[in-house]
């Protein structure tokens, strides 16, 4: 068993006064965020590079993390977006044929703190019973009263627009698995379907799967208007995942409202919540959220049970969109709504791109493409 770095002690202090002691295996200093837990047994690289974790400190429930290092292929964005990373035990000697660097060096390269030696079972149980809560990690001081005062003054996630901090600032073309900056032609490339992705914190695997299914993919900033998007003459629009409170994004809701019903739209996670608001619904915050790769949902059309990858702390309240959209998926753990559809519009609360995770639901990208083709045939 690797020895803990006992020279750099770290404290985690929660807003309810809970204190957990550990050691920093990467970085130092202080960081604050909403403390949540992720139940994935693998995929820590995808977790830390997922923009949806902006504003959060993530606890991995699997006890050993870091054993296969970091590689170039599994990046879900260009960097790290979470505020801090908590594990039971860090493996300092990773081994994998694709590995390019260790988890420790990757976290430090991006100025993030990683701590180990925390009783993650006790921490997860506390979060399950009390709900996700604000927390602070510190290697600078042992003054618990001071840290508690700081964390209580932290604003949390409710009412905060974090999308602006993770969205791209200029449009780009996603081609051959990479982003291409520069002028984007309004002319469509032959018979290829053109999809504009509203980047609220999009994961790369969403873009990869759109391209894999034969689409030309244009990514635009979250601040884009409906007119901006329509200027690209798209066959369809994808509203991406992203961080923070969906109720704090009226400008994105307005953009979505201007597009719903005009052309095919696919919403994923935050995109689903945006569509819910655009049709007159509202969202609410979950007690501790869904974060992991093993969430069972029921397909309401087929009755089939599918295992999904999820990362969200807010949901669309079903009653608020009743008679406006048809529910398509149900979460079997807590009965929350996991999807809906309307003419030309489909959305899911989970991540069908499943990176990392099961591939039960990647067929949704094919369904979206079929919707695009059907719409094109009708307007031809």
SULLIN-V307398 format. One line per field, one symbol per residue. ss: DSSP state (A for helix, B for strand, O for the rest). phi: phi as a letter, one per 20 degrees, with the letter a starting at -180 (. if undefined). psi: psi as a letter, one per 40 degrees, with the letter a starting at -180 (. if undefined). A space follows every 10 residues. Layout:
ss = ???
phi = ???
psi = ???
This chain:
ss = OOOOOOOOBB BBBBOOOOBB BBBBBBOOOB BBBBBBBBOO OOOAAAAAOO AAAOOBBBBB OOOBBOOOOB OOOOOOOOOO OOOBBBOOBB OOOOOOOOOO BOAAAAAAAO OOBBBBOOOA AAAAAAAAAA OOBBBBBBOO OOOAAAAAAA AAAOOOOOOO OOAAAAOOOO OBBBBOOBBB OOOOOOOOOO OOBBBBBBBO OOOAAAAAAA AAOOBBBBBB BOOOOAAAAA OOOOOBBBBO OOOOOAAAOA AAAAAAAAAO OOOBBBBBOA AAAAAAAAOO OOBBBBBBBB BBBBBBBBBO OOOOBBBBBB BBBBBBOAAA AOOOOBBBBB BOOOOOBBBB BBOOBBBBOO BOOOOOOOOO OOAAAAAAAA AAAAAAAAAO
phi = .feffeecfc dddefenfcc dbcedbmaoc bcreeccdef ecnfffffde gfegncddde fffdcofdmc cefefdaead dfeacccfbe eecfbafefd aefgffffgd mdecccnfff fffffffffe ngbfbcdbde bdffffffff ffeffmefnd eefgedffec fbeeblnbed epfdfffffm effddedeee pfegffffff ffeneedddc ffefegfgff felfeacdee freneffecf ffffffffdg nebgccdclg fffffgffeo ebdceffcmd crdceecdff ednfececec bbdccffgff dfmdbefdbc feecmffdrb bbgmccbcee dfflcepfdg dfffffffff ffffffffef
psi = hiiigeegii hhhideehhh iaihehaiai iiihhiiheh difddddeeh deeheihhhh dhdhieeeah iddeheaeah didihhidhh hegihidehd iiddddddde fihhiieigd ddddddddde ihiiihhhed iegddddddd ddeheadheh heddeeiiei iihhhfeihh iahhhdhigb eihhhhhhge fiiddddddd ddeeihhhhi ideiiddddd eefidihhhi iiiahdeefd dddddddedh edihhhhhbd ddddddddee aiiihideih haffhhihhd deeihihihi gieiihhdde ehedihhdih hedeeiheii iihehiiida geeghiaied eeeddddddd dddddddde.
